[in-house]
Each structure stands twice: as C-alpha cells, then as structure tokens.
C-alpha cells in the first residue's frame, strides 16, 4: 500500500478520473489516483482523443490541431 500525504483521492483512472487528478495537480493539490485494474490495460475509450479534447486539455503535442 502506498503511504503518503495527499490532498485528494481520485478513484478510477479512466478518462474522467485521470482528467480530475491532472486538474487537481495543476492547481497545486497532491492527488492520489487509484484504480482496481492493473495497467496497462486494453480499454476502447483510451485509444483516442478527439481534437476538441486535446485542445481543451492543452496537451503539448508539439503541434496545434484545428
């Protein structure tokens, strides 16, 4: 078991949980992201991000998608 001090615990490391944990970290919180599954794993929703999602998340991919 991981021991440490965390401000936020996010349960579920899918797209929503990962985004929530990232948002907390960007705002200075210390999130702990946990999931019942082992990673990496096959999950259809994790195979692609829409252009709108990439732009909204501000992912630095080295180029801008329009």
N, C-alpha and C positions, 0 to 999 in steps of 0.2 A: 504494500500500500504506500502511496506517495504521501509524504508528510511535508507540510509547509504552510505558509500563511497566504491565504487567498482572500480577495475581496468579493469574488463572485464565483459560484459554481454553476457551470452550464452542463446540463445533462442532455446528451445527444449530440454527436459530432457530424451530423448530416449538414446539408447546406444552411439551414436556419441556425442551428447551434454553432456552427463554425463562424458564421457571419456575426452572430451575437458576441461570441468570445473575442473575435477580432475587433469589433466595435468597442468593447469594454477596454481592451488593451490599448487601443488608440486614444482613449480618454483617460489613461493613467491608472486604470484598475488592474489588479492582478487576477486574471481569470484562470480557473481550472476547468478544462474541457474533458468530460468523461463520456464514454460510450460502452455499451455492453458487448459490442462486436470487436473483433481483432482487426487491425489494419495492416497492410492494405486489404481491401475487400472489393468484390465486384458489386457495384450498385449503379443501376442505369442512370439515375439522376445526377450522378457525379461525373458523367462522361463529357459534359459540355456546359458552357456558359454562354448565354446569349450576349450579343454585342451590347445591348442595353445594360445588362447586369455587369459586364466588365467595366463599362463606363461609369455606372453608379458606384461601384466599389472602388473606383480609382486605381485599379490594378496597373502597376507599371510594367507593361509588356514590351516596352521599347519602341512601340508604335501606337498610333491612335486609330481606333476603329470608328467608322462612321456609318 
